[in-house]
Amino acid sequence: MSSALFVVSEEGYWGEECIEPLTTLTDAGVDIEVATPSGAPPVLDERSVDPDEVGEETAAEVRSVHENDERLNDPSPTAQVDAVDYDAVVFPGGHGTEWDVNQDRDARRLLRDAVADGD
C-alpha cells in the first residue's frame, strides 16, 4: 500500500489545500499520517471555511473532516517521523505555514529528505 505524510500547520492551514488531497488519497487507498511541528492538532484557517469565500458545500465538508478525522486530531510531532518511510510528503498551504512549518527544523528536514529521496 502507498503511504503519504501530511505536514500541517498548527497556526492555520487552508482547508481545501489539506482536506481535498487528504480525502482523495484516502479514497484511493493511500495510508496517510499527519504530523505537525509539536504534535498538537492543526488549526484550520477560519477564512478557508467561510461560505462566502469557498461556498457552503466546501465549507461544510472541510469543517466536518477537520473536526472528525482522527489523523488530524492526533498528529505525530515532525521530530518523530522520517520522509523515507513514505512514498510522498505533502505540505498543505495556508498562512500559518509560514509561522510554524516554515520555521520548524524537523519540517525542513522532512522536505530536504523527501527531495533528496526523489533523485
MODELLER restraints for C-alpha pairs under 7 A, 6 or more apart:
rsr = mdl.restraints
at = mdl.atoms
rsr.add(forms.Gaussian(group=physical.xy_distance, feature=features.Distance(at['CA:1:A'], at['CA:30:A']), mean=6.46, stdev=0.5))
rsr.add(forms.Gaussian(group=physical.xy_distance, feature=features.Distance(at['CA:1:A'], at['CA:31:A']), mean=6.96, stdev=0.5))
rsr.add(forms.Gaussian(group=physical.xy_distance, feature=features.Distance(at['CA:2:A'], at['CA:30:A']), mean=5.03, stdev=0.5))
rsr.add(forms.Gaussian(group=physical.xy_distance, feature=features.Distance(at['CA:2:A'], at['CA:31:A']), mean=6.16, stdev=0.5))
rsr.add(forms.Gaussian(group=physical.xy_distance, feature=features.Distance(at['CA:2:A'], at['CA:87:A']), mean=6.18, stdev=0.5))
rsr.add(forms.Gaussian(group=physical.xy_distance, feature=features.Distance(at['CA:3:A'], at['CA:30:A']), mean=5.24, stdev=0.5))
rsr.add(forms.Gaussian(group=physical.xy_distance, feature=features.Distance(at['CA:3:A'], at['CA:31:A']), mean=4.50, stdev=0.5))
rsr.add(forms.Gaussian(group=physical.xy_distance, feature=features.Distance(at['CA:3:A'], at['CA:32:A']), mean=5.66, stdev=0.5))
rsr.add(forms.Gaussian(group=physical.xy_distance, feature=features.Distance(at['CA:3:A'], at['CA:86:A']), mean=5.16, stdev=0.5))
rsr.add(forms.Gaussian(group=physical.xy_distance, feature=features.Distance(at['CA:3:A'], at['CA:87:A']), mean=5.31, stdev=0.5))
rsr.add(forms.Gaussian(group=physical.xy_distance, feature=features.Distance(at['CA:3:A'], at['CA:88:A']), mean=6.67, stdev=0.5))
rsr.add(forms.Gaussian(group=physical.xy_distance, feature=features.Distance(at['CA:4:A'], at['CA:30:A']), mean=6.89, stdev=0.5))
rsr.add(forms.Gaussian(group=physical.xy_distance, feature=features.Distance(at['CA:4:A'], at['CA:31:A']), mean=6.31, stdev=0.5))
rsr.add(forms.Gaussian(group=physical.xy_distance, feature=features.Distance(at['CA:4:A'], at['CA:32:A']), mean=4.88, stdev=0.5))
rsr.add(forms.Gaussian(group=physical.xy_distance, feature=features.Distance(at['CA:4:A'], at['CA:33:A']), mean=6.46, stdev=0.5))
rsr.add(forms.Gaussian(group=physical.xy_distance, feature=features.Distance(at['CA:4:A'], at['CA:86:A']), mean=5.25, stdev=0.5))
rsr.add(forms.Gaussian(group=physical.xy_distance, feature=features.Distance(at['CA:4:A'], at['CA:87:A']), mean=5.71, stdev=0.5))
rsr.add(forms.Gaussian(group=physical.xy_distance, feature=features.Distance(at['CA:4:A'], at['CA:88:A']), mean=4.63, stdev=0.5))
rsr.add(forms.Gaussian(group=physical.xy_distance, feature=features.Distance(at['CA:4:A'], at['CA:89:A']), mean=5.58, stdev=0.5))
rsr.add(forms.Gaussian(group=physical.xy_distance, feature=features.Distance(at['CA:5:A'], at['CA:32:A']), mean=5.80, stdev=0.5))
rsr.add(forms.Gaussian(group=physical.xy_distance, feature=features.Distance(at['CA:5:A'], at['CA:33:A']), mean=4.98, stdev=0.5))
rsr.add(forms.Gaussian(group=physical.xy_distance, feature=features.Distance(at['CA:5:A'], at['CA:34:A']), mean=5.80, stdev=0.5))
rsr.add(forms.Gaussian(group=physical.xy_distance, feature=features.Distance(at['CA:5:A'], at['CA:86:A']), mean=6.35, stdev=0.5))
rsr.add(forms.Gaussian(group=physical.xy_distance, feature=features.Distance(at['CA:5:A'], at['CA:88:A']), mean=6.35, stdev=0.5))
rsr.add(forms.Gaussian(group=physical.xy_distance, feature=features.Distance(at['CA:5:A'], at['CA:89:A']), mean=4.72, stdev=0.5))
rsr.add(forms.Gaussian(group=physical.xy_distance, feature=features.Distance(at['CA:5:A'], at['CA:90:A']), mean=6.03, stdev=0.5))
rsr.add(forms.Gaussian(group=physical.xy_distance, feature=features.Distance(at['CA:6:A'], at['CA:33:A']), mean=6.25, stdev=0.5))
rsr.add(forms.Gaussian(group=physical.xy_distance, feature=features.Distance(at['CA:6:A'], at['CA:34:A']), mean=4.73, stdev=0.5))
rsr.add(forms.Gaussian(group=physical.xy_distance, feature=features.Distance(at['CA:6:A'], at['CA:35:A']), mean=6.12, stdev=0.5))
rsr.add(forms.Gaussian(group=physical.xy_distance, feature=features.Distance(at['CA:6:A'], at['CA:89:A']), mean=5.97, stdev=0.5))
rsr.add(forms.Gaussian(group=physical.xy_distance, feature=features.Distance(at['CA:6:A'], at['CA:90:A']), mean=4.69, stdev=0.5))
rsr.add(forms.Gaussian(group=physical.xy_distance, feature=features.Distance(at['CA:6:A'], at['CA:91:A']), mean=5.94, stdev=0.5))
rsr.add(forms.Gaussian(group=physical.xy_distance, feature=features.Distance(at['CA:7:A'], at['CA:34:A']), mean=6.03, stdev=0.5))
rsr.add(forms.Gaussian(group=physical.xy_distance, feature=features.Distance(at['CA:7:A'], at['CA:35:A']), mean=4.89, stdev=0.5))
rsr.add(forms.Gaussian(group=physical.xy_distance, feature=features.Distance(at['CA:7:A'], at['CA:36:A']), mean=5.66, stdev=0.5))
rsr.add(forms.Gaussian(group=physical.xy_distance, feature=features.Distance(at['CA:7:A'], at['CA:90:A']), mean=6.17, stdev=0.5))
rsr.add(forms.Gaussian(group=physical.xy_distance, feature=features.Distance(at['CA:7:A'], at['CA:91:A']), mean=5.11, stdev=0.5))
rsr.add(forms.Gaussian(group=physical.xy_distance, feature=features.Distance(at['CA:8:A'], at['CA:35:A']), mean=6.22, stdev=0.5))
rsr.add(forms.Gaussian(group=physical.xy_distance, feature=features.Distance(at['CA:8:A'], at['CA:36:A']), mean=5.26, stdev=0.5))
rsr.add(forms.Gaussian(group=physical.xy_distance, feature=features.Distance(at['CA:8:A'], at['CA:42:A']), mean=6.17, stdev=0.5))
rsr.add(forms.Gaussian(group=physical.xy_distance, feature=features.Distance(at['CA:8:A'], at['CA:91:A']), mean=6.35, stdev=0.5))
rsr.add(forms.Gaussian(group=physical.xy_distance, feature=features.Distance(at['CA:8:A'], at['CA:92:A']), mean=6.19, stdev=0.5))
rsr.add(forms.Gaussian(group=physical.xy_distance, feature=features.Distance(at['CA:9:A'], at['CA:36:A']), mean=6.04, stdev=0.5))
rsr.add(forms.Gaussian(group=physical.xy_distance, feature=features.Distance(at['CA:9:A'], at['CA:42:A']), mean=5.44, stdev=0.5))
rsr.add(forms.Gaussian(group=physical.xy_distance, feature=features.Distance(at['CA:9:A'], at['CA:43:A']), mean=6.73, stdev=0.5))
rsr.add(forms.Gaussian(group=physical.xy_distance, feature=features.Distance(at['CA:9:A'], at['CA:96:A']), mean=5.83, stdev=0.5))
rsr.add(forms.Gaussian(group=physical.xy_distance, feature=features.Distance(at['CA:9:A'], at['CA:97:A']), mean=5.16, stdev=0.5))
rsr.add(forms.Gaussian(group=physical.xy_distance, feature=features.Distance(at['CA:9:A'], at['CA:100:A']), mean=6.34, stdev=0.5))
rsr.add(forms.Gaussian(group=physical.xy_distance, feature=features.Distance(at['CA:9:A'], at['CA:101:A']), mean=5.82, stdev=0.5))
rsr.add(forms.Gaussian(group=physical.xy_distance, feature=features.Distance(at['CA:10:A'], at['CA:36:A']), mean=6.38, stdev=0.5))
rsr.add(forms.Gaussian(group=physical.xy_distance, feature=features.Distance(at['CA:10:A'], at['CA:40:A']), mean=6.83, stdev=0.5))
rsr.add(forms.Gaussian(group=physical.xy_distance, feature=features.Distance(at['CA:10:A'], at['CA:41:A']), mean=6.42, stdev=0.5))
rsr.add(forms.Gaussian(group=physical.xy_distance, feature=features.Distance(at['CA:10:A'], at['CA:42:A']), mean=3.97, stdev=0.5))
rsr.add(forms.Gaussian(group=physical.xy_distance, feature=features.Distance(at['CA:10:A'], at['CA:43:A']), mean=4.94, stdev=0.5))
rsr.add(forms.Gaussian(group=physical.xy_distance, feature=features.Distance(at['CA:10:A'], at['CA:100:A']), mean=6.99, stdev=0.5))
rsr.add(forms.Gaussian(group=physical.xy_distance, feature=features.Distance(at['CA:11:A'], at['CA:42:A']), mean=6.90, stdev=0.5))
rsr.add(forms.Gaussian(group=physical.xy_distance, feature=features.Distance(at['CA:11:A'], at['CA:43:A']), mean=5.58, stdev=0.5))
rsr.add(forms.Gaussian(group=physical.xy_distance, feature=features.Distance(at['CA:11:A'], at['CA:96:A']), mean=4.37, stdev=0.5))
rsr.add(forms.Gaussian(group=physical.xy_distance, feature=features.Distance(at['CA:11:A'], at['CA:97:A']), mean=6.89, stdev=0.5))
rsr.add(forms.Gaussian(group=physical.xy_distance, feature=features.Distance(at['CA:11:A'], at['CA:99:A']), mean=6.87, stdev=0.5))
rsr.add(forms.Gaussian(group=physical.xy_distance, feature=features.Distance(at['CA:11:A'], at['CA:100:A']), mean=6.63, stdev=0.5))
rsr.add(forms.Gaussian(group=physical.xy_distance, feature=features.Distance(at['CA:12:A'], at['CA:42:A']), mean=7.00, stdev=0.5))
rsr.add(forms.Gaussian(group=physical.xy_distance, feature=features.Distance(at['CA:12:A'], at['CA:43:A']), mean=4.73, stdev=0.5))
rsr.add(forms.Gaussian(group=physical.xy_distance, feature=features.Distance(at['CA:12:A'], at['CA:44:A']), mean=4.93, stdev=0.5))
rsr.add(forms.Gaussian(group=physical.xy_distance, feature=features.Distance(at['CA:12:A'], at['CA:45:A']), mean=4.46, stdev=0.5))
rsr.add(forms.Gaussian(group=physical.xy_distance, feature=features.Distance(at['CA:12:A'], at['CA:94:A']), mean=6.27, stdev=0.5))
rsr.add(forms.Gaussian(group=physical.xy_distance, feature=features.Distance(at['CA:12:A'], at['CA:95:A']), mean=6.24, stdev=0.5))
rsr.add(forms.Gaussian(group=physical.xy_distance, feature=features.Distance(at['CA:12:A'], at['CA:96:A']), mean=4.23, stdev=0.5))
rsr.add(forms.Gaussian(group=physical.xy_distance, feature=features.Distance(at['CA:12:A'], at['CA:97:A']), mean=6.94, stdev=0.5))
rsr.add(forms.Gaussian(group=physical.xy_distance, feature=features.Distance(at['CA:13:A'], at['CA:43:A']), mean=6.36, stdev=0.5))
rsr.add(forms.Gaussian(group=physical.xy_distance, feature=features.Distance(at['CA:13:A'], at['CA:44:A']), mean=5.21, stdev=0.5))
rsr.add(forms.Gaussian(group=physical.xy_distance, feature=features.Distance(at['CA:13:A'], at['CA:45:A']), mean=5.34, stdev=0.5))
rsr.add(forms.Gaussian(group=physical.xy_distance, feature=features.Distance(at['CA:13:A'], at['CA:92:A']), mean=6.93, stdev=0.5))
rsr.add(forms.Gaussian(group=physical.xy_distance, feature=features.Distance(at['CA:13:A'], at['CA:93:A']), mean=5.94, stdev=0.5))
rsr.add(forms.Gaussian(group=physical.xy_distance, feature=features.Distance(at['CA:13:A'], at['CA:94:A']), mean=4.34, stdev=0.5))
rsr.add(forms.Gaussian(group=physical.xy_distance, feature=features.Distance(at['CA:13:A'], at['CA:95:A']), mean=6.60, stdev=0.5))
rsr.add(forms.Gaussian(group=physical.xy_distance, feature=features.Distance(at['CA:13:A'], at['CA:96:A']), mean=5.84, stdev=0.5))
rsr.add(forms.Gaussian(group=physical.xy_distance, feature=features.Distance(at['CA:13:A'], at['CA:97:A']), mean=6.66, stdev=0.5))
rsr.add(forms.Gaussian(group=physical.xy_distance, feature=features.Distance(at['CA:14:A'], at['CA:44:A']), mean=6.54, stdev=0.5))
rsr.add(forms.Gaussian(group=physical.xy_distance, feature=features.Distance(at['CA:14:A'], at['CA:45:A']), mean=5.54, stdev=0.5))
rsr.add(forms.Gaussian(group=physical.xy_distance, feature=features.Distance(at['CA:14:A'], at['CA:48:A']), mean=5.41, stdev=0.5))
rsr.add(forms.Gaussian(group=physical.xy_distance, feature=features.Distance(at['CA:14:A'], at['CA:93:A']), mean=5.90, stdev=0.5))
rsr.add(forms.Gaussian(group=physical.xy_distance, feature=features.Distance(at['CA:14:A'], at['CA:94:A']), mean=4.42, stdev=0.5))
rsr.add(forms.Gaussian(group=physical.xy_distance, feature=features.Distance(at['CA:15:A'], at['CA:44:A']), mean=6.31, stdev=0.5))
rsr.add(forms.Gaussian(group=physical.xy_distance, feature=features.Distance(at['CA:15:A'], at['CA:45:A']), mean=6.85, stdev=0.5))
rsr.add(forms.Gaussian(group=physical.xy_distance, feature=features.Distance(at['CA:15:A'], at['CA:48:A']), mean=5.31, stdev=0.5))
rsr.add(forms.Gaussian(group=physical.xy_distance, feature=features.Distance(at['CA:15:A'], at['CA:49:A']), mean=6.78, stdev=0.5))
rsr.add(forms.Gaussian(group=physical.xy_distance, feature=features.Distance(at['CA:15:A'], at['CA:62:A']), mean=5.80, stdev=0.5))
rsr.add(forms.Gaussian(group=physical.xy_distance, feature=features.Distance(at['CA:16:A'], at['CA:62:A']), mean=6.63, stdev=0.5))
rsr.add(forms.Gaussian(group=physical.xy_distance, feature=features.Distance(at['CA:17:A'], at['CA:92:A']), mean=5.31, stdev=0.5))
rsr.add(forms.Gaussian(group=physical.xy_distance, feature=features.Distance(at['CA:17:A'], at['CA:93:A']), mean=6.03, stdev=0.5))
rsr.add(forms.Gaussian(group=physical.xy_distance, feature=features.Distance(at['CA:18:A'], at['CA:92:A']), mean=5.07, stdev=0.5))
rsr.add(forms.Gaussian(group=physical.xy_distance, feature=features.Distance(at['CA:19:A'], at['CA:62:A']), mean=6.13, stdev=0.5))
rsr.add(forms.Gaussian(group=physical.xy_distance, feature=features.Distance(at['CA:19:A'], at['CA:65:A']), mean=7.00, stdev=0.5))
rsr.add(forms.Gaussian(group=physical.xy_distance, feature=features.Distance(at['CA:33:A'], at['CA:71:A']), mean=6.33, stdev=0.5))
rsr.add(forms.Gaussian(group=physical.xy_distance, feature=features.Distance(at['CA:34:A'], at['CA:71:A']), mean=5.68, stdev=0.5))
rsr.add(forms.Gaussian(group=physical.xy_distance, feature=features.Distance(at['CA:34:A'], at['CA:72:A']), mean=6.20, stdev=0.5))
rsr.add(forms.Gaussian(group=physical.xy_distance, feature=features.Distance(at['CA:34:A'], at['CA:75:A']), mean=4.99, stdev=0.5))
rsr.add(forms.Gaussian(group=physical.xy_distance, feature=features.Distance(at['CA:34:A'], at['CA:76:A']), mean=6.36, stdev=0.5))
rsr.add(forms.Gaussian(group=physical.xy_distance, feature=features.Distance(at['CA:35:A'], at['CA:75:A']), mean=4.80, stdev=0.5))
rsr.add(forms.Gaussian(group=physical.xy_distance, feature=features.Distance(at['CA:35:A'], at['CA:76:A']), mean=4.51, stdev=0.5))
rsr.add(forms.Gaussian(group=physical.xy_distance, feature=features.Distance(at['CA:35:A'], at['CA:77:A']), mean=5.41, stdev=0.5))
rsr.add(forms.Gaussian(group=physical.xy_distance, feature=features.Distance(at['CA:35:A'], at['CA:78:A']), mean=5.44, stdev=0.5))
rsr.add(forms.Gaussian(group=physical.xy_distance, feature=features.Distance(at['CA:36:A'], at['CA:42:A']), mean=6.66, stdev=0.5))
rsr.add(forms.Gaussian(group=physical.xy_distance, feature=features.Distance(at['CA:36:A'], at['CA:75:A']), mean=6.31, stdev=0.5))
rsr.add(forms.Gaussian(group=physical.xy_distance, feature=features.Distance(at['CA:36:A'], at['CA:76:A']), mean=6.40, stdev=0.5))
rsr.add(forms.Gaussian(group=physical.xy_distance, feature=features.Distance(at['CA:36:A'], at['CA:77:A']), mean=5.32, stdev=0.5))
rsr.add(forms.Gaussian(group=physical.xy_distance, feature=features.Distance(at['CA:36:A'], at['CA:78:A']), mean=5.66, stdev=0.5))
rsr.add(forms.Gaussian(group=physical.xy_distance, feature=features.Distance(at['CA:37:A'], at['CA:77:A']), mean=5.41, stdev=0.5))
rsr.add(forms.Gaussian(group=physical.xy_distance, feature=features.Distance(at['CA:37:A'], at['CA:78:A']), mean=5.12, stdev=0.5))
rsr.add(forms.Gaussian(group=physical.xy_distance, feature=features.Distance(at['CA:37:A'], at['CA:100:A']), mean=6.94, stdev=0.5))
rsr.add(forms.Gaussian(group=physical.xy_distance, feature=features.Distance(at['CA:37:A'], at['CA:101:A']), mean=6.42, stdev=0.5))
rsr.add(forms.Gaussian(group=physical.xy_distance, feature=features.Distance(at['CA:37:A'], at['CA:104:A']), mean=6.21, stdev=0.5))
rsr.add(forms.Gaussian(group=physical.xy_distance, feature=features.Distance(at['CA:37:A'], at['CA:107:A']), mean=6.95, stdev=0.5))
rsr.add(forms.Gaussian(group=physical.xy_distance, feature=features.Distance(at['CA:38:A'], at['CA:77:A']), mean=4.88, stdev=0.5))
rsr.add(forms.Gaussian(group=physical.xy_distance, feature=features.Distance(at['CA:38:A'], at['CA:78:A']), mean=6.90, stdev=0.5))
rsr.add(forms.Gaussian(group=physical.xy_distance, feature=features.Distance(at['CA:39:A'], at['CA:75:A']), mean=5.33, stdev=0.5))
rsr.add(forms.Gaussian(group=physical.xy_distance, feature=features.Distance(at['CA:39:A'], at['CA:76:A']), mean=4.77, stdev=0.5))
rsr.add(forms.Gaussian(group=physical.xy_distance, feature=features.Distance(at['CA:39:A'], at['CA:77:A']), mean=3.77, stdev=0.5))
rsr.add(forms.Gaussian(group=physical.xy_distance, feature=features.Distance(at['CA:40:A'], at['CA:75:A']), mean=6.58, stdev=0.5))
rsr.add(forms.Gaussian(group=physical.xy_distance, feature=features.Distance(at['CA:41:A'], at['CA:72:A']), mean=6.01, stdev=0.5))
rsr.add(forms.Gaussian(group=physical.xy_distance, feature=features.Distance(at['CA:41:A'], at['CA:73:A']), mean=5.13, stdev=0.5))
rsr.add(forms.Gaussian(group=physical.xy_distance, feature=features.Distance(at['CA:41:A'], at['CA:74:A']), mean=6.10, stdev=0.5))
rsr.add(forms.Gaussian(group=physical.xy_distance, feature=features.Distance(at['CA:41:A'], at['CA:75:A']), mean=6.10, stdev=0.5))
rsr.add(forms.Gaussian(group=physical.xy_distance, feature=features.Distance(at['CA:42:A'], at['CA:72:A']), mean=6.65, stdev=0.5))
rsr.add(forms.Gaussian(group=physical.xy_distance, feature=features.Distance(at['CA:47:A'], at['CA:53:A']), mean=6.98, stdev=0.5))
rsr.add(forms.Gaussian(group=physical.xy_distance, feature=features.Distance(at['CA:48:A'], at['CA:54:A']), mean=6.73, stdev=0.5))
rsr.add(forms.Gaussian(group=physical.xy_distance, feature=features.Distance(at['CA:49:A'], at['CA:59:A']), mean=4.25, stdev=0.5))
rsr.add(forms.Gaussian(group=physical.xy_distance, feature=features.Distance(at['CA:49:A'], at['CA:62:A']), mean=6.81, stdev=0.5))
rsr.add(forms.Gaussian(group=physical.xy_distance, feature=features.Distance(at['CA:49:A'], at['CA:63:A']), mean=6.68, stdev=0.5))
rsr.add(forms.Gaussian(group=physical.xy_distance, feature=features.Distance(at['CA:50:A'], at['CA:59:A']), mean=6.20, stdev=0.5))
rsr.add(forms.Gaussian(group=physical.xy_distance, feature=features.Distance(at['CA:51:A'], at['CA:59:A']), mean=5.63, stdev=0.5))
rsr.add(forms.Gaussian(group=physical.xy_distance, feature=features.Distance(at['CA:66:A'], at['CA:72:A']), mean=6.58, stdev=0.5))
rsr.add(forms.Gaussian(group=physical.xy_distance, feature=features.Distance(at['CA:78:A'], at['CA:106:A']), mean=5.57, stdev=0.5))
rsr.add(forms.Gaussian(group=physical.xy_distance, feature=features.Distance(at['CA:78:A'], at['CA:107:A']), mean=6.02, stdev=0.5))
rsr.add(forms.Gaussian(group=physical.xy_distance, feature=features.Distance(at['CA:79:A'], at['CA:106:A']), mean=5.40, stdev=0.5))
rsr.add(forms.Gaussian(group=physical.xy_distance, feature=features.Distance(at['CA:82:A'], at['CA:110:A']), mean=6.44, stdev=0.5))
rsr.add(forms.Gaussian(group=physical.xy_distance, feature=features.Distance(at['CA:83:A'], at['CA:89:A']), mean=6.67, stdev=0.5))
rsr.add(forms.Gaussian(group=physical.xy_distance, feature=features.Distance(at['CA:83:A'], at['CA:110:A']), mean=5.29, stdev=0.5))
rsr.add(forms.Gaussian(group=physical.xy_distance, feature=features.Distance(at['CA:83:A'], at['CA:113:A']), mean=5.95, stdev=0.5))
rsr.add(forms.Gaussian(group=physical.xy_distance, feature=features.Distance(at['CA:83:A'], at['CA:114:A']), mean=5.43, stdev=0.5))
rsr.add(forms.Gaussian(group=physical.xy_distance, feature=features.Distance(at['CA:84:A'], at['CA:114:A']), mean=6.83, stdev=0.5))
rsr.add(forms.Gaussian(group=physical.xy_distance, feature=features.Distance(at['CA:89:A'], at['CA:114:A']), mean=6.61, stdev=0.5))
rsr.add(forms.Gaussian(group=physical.xy_distance, feature=features.Distance(at['CA:101:A'], at['CA:107:A']), mean=5.97, stdev=0.5))
